[in-house]
């Protein structure tokens, strides 16, 4: 009986929320070029979503070994107009085999949607600040070459359907 109730709730949830869910795939550029996929829940003028990016490349220190970078992101935003979106995001950069230290970023983004039939192509620019925990704590140390108060830019292009 419990299984039947859970399945029924899941089916009702899928039909209730399915018209408000959109999916995307795209490419983000910020020092590296990495593809990503995303899922968004749309409510009138608000959108909440998540994306997951992935890239691999040779290790700078050991050229015969490969690094894998994962980049999960969560974002929340408001549609100022039908096409213009302003939001906040939280992103984590995880590099394997150095996964014991992640780089946490948080920032704002602006996205512009170009309608294509029933779907759209989104162009986005975001500025992310380093949060001083884990790997980011080294960026906030004195006598470092980098300034953690300068945002890290991300340029994204995605197809949302």
C-alpha atoms as one frame of an Amber mdcrd trajectory, in Angstrom:
protein
   0.000   0.000   0.000   2.845   2.424   0.846   4.548   1.728  -2.482   1.302
   2.391  -4.338   0.836   5.695  -2.510   4.416   6.794  -3.240   4.051   5.910
  -6.935   0.755   7.799  -7.106   2.283  10.911  -5.501   5.238  10.755  -7.914
   2.971  10.432 -10.960   0.793  13.355  -9.835   3.913  15.439  -9.147   5.347
  14.729 -12.585   2.151  15.773 -14.356   1.708  18.831 -12.130   5.215  20.204
 -12.520   6.163  18.919 -15.987   4.867  21.956 -17.876   6.999  24.223 -15.715
  10.256  22.290 -16.080  12.744  23.097 -18.817  16.004  21.415 -19.747  19.139
  22.827 -21.304  22.539  21.947 -22.593  25.297  24.406 -23.277  28.912  25.435
 -23.074  30.541  27.577 -20.379  33.826  29.439 -20.827  36.023  30.549 -17.936
  39.662  29.686 -18.391  38.438  26.370 -19.815  35.650  25.369 -22.153  33.283
  22.841 -20.613  29.894  21.473 -21.658  27.023  21.220 -19.186  23.402  20.113
 -18.836  20.774  21.848 -16.731  17.263  21.494 -15.330  15.129  24.527 -14.424
  11.790  24.988 -12.710   9.908  28.033 -14.030   7.382  29.956 -11.912   5.779
  33.033 -13.468   8.657  35.521 -13.190  11.088  33.322 -11.217  13.331  30.454
 -12.213  15.260  28.063  -9.983  17.602  25.530 -11.465  20.701  23.457 -11.401
  23.351  22.504 -13.914  26.244  20.086 -14.030  29.365  20.623 -16.147  32.263
  18.301 -16.892  35.651  18.494 -18.602  38.843  16.476 -18.618  42.390  17.345
 -19.618  46.018  16.429 -19.006  47.547  17.311 -15.629  50.031  20.212 -15.842
  52.375  18.598 -13.320  52.087  15.028 -14.664  51.355  15.117 -18.430  50.741
  11.357 -18.590  47.818  11.648 -16.102  44.413  13.276 -16.614  42.403  15.664
 -14.445  38.608  15.623 -14.406  36.726  18.792 -13.453  33.104  18.728 -12.307
  31.124  21.919 -11.860  27.687  21.652 -10.235  25.762  24.927 -10.015  22.522
  26.102  -8.395  20.870  29.337  -9.477  17.823  31.420  -8.646  16.660  34.354
 -10.694  13.982  36.783 -11.724  12.804  37.612 -15.259  12.907  41.402 -15.559
  11.322  41.086 -19.000  10.295  38.031 -21.003  13.823  37.686 -22.357  16.059
  39.253 -19.679  16.916  37.316 -16.516  18.893  38.512 -13.477  19.894  36.026
 -10.830  22.287  34.699  -8.230  24.272  31.493  -8.447  26.379  29.181  -6.333
  28.982  27.026  -8.061  31.555  24.466  -6.928  34.617  23.482  -8.956  35.872
  19.994  -8.140  39.060  18.702  -9.765  39.811  14.980  -9.453  42.407  13.824
  -8.160  42.434  16.973  -5.979  38.823  16.536  -4.816  39.685  16.961  -1.135
  39.758  20.722  -1.845  36.925  22.319  -3.788  36.662  25.892  -4.996  33.365
  27.463  -3.935  32.085  30.435  -5.926  29.033  32.631  -5.588  27.908  35.494
  -7.746  25.359  37.149  -9.971  24.427  36.511 -13.572  22.544  38.151 -16.396
  20.935  35.990 -19.063  19.269  37.010 -22.311  17.005  34.554 -24.133  16.559
  34.516 -27.901  13.347  32.688 -28.874  13.676  29.872 -31.416  10.239  28.363
 -32.167   9.023  27.005 -28.787  12.537  26.898 -27.307  15.230  29.501 -26.771
  18.946  30.129 -26.939  20.299  31.810 -23.811  23.453  33.907 -23.618  24.681
  34.505 -20.100  27.425  36.426 -18.322  28.166  35.895 -14.647  30.700  37.197
 -12.177  31.569  34.801  -9.368  33.465  35.627  -6.196  35.670  33.131  -4.361
  34.243  32.042  -1.014  37.098  31.742   1.527  36.667  28.064   2.455  38.517
  24.936   1.299  40.701  25.774  -1.726  39.374  29.347  -1.787  40.961  30.140
   1.571  44.391  30.322  -0.092  43.133  33.060  -2.421  42.328  35.226   0.603
  45.799  34.844   2.162  48.026  37.907   2.224  50.930  38.147  -0.236  49.007
  36.320  -2.979  49.208  37.433  -6.608  45.449  37.271  -7.124  42.805  39.599
  -5.725  39.775  37.596  -4.488  37.581  40.704  -4.711  37.765  40.636  -8.513
  34.980  38.375  -9.845  35.775  35.367 -12.010  33.812  35.747 -15.265  31.792
  32.915 -16.795  30.353  33.251 -20.291  27.681  30.710 -21.123  25.630  29.789
 -24.142  22.822  27.266 -23.832  19.864  25.819 -25.675  16.807  25.607 -23.401
  13.864  23.408 -24.311
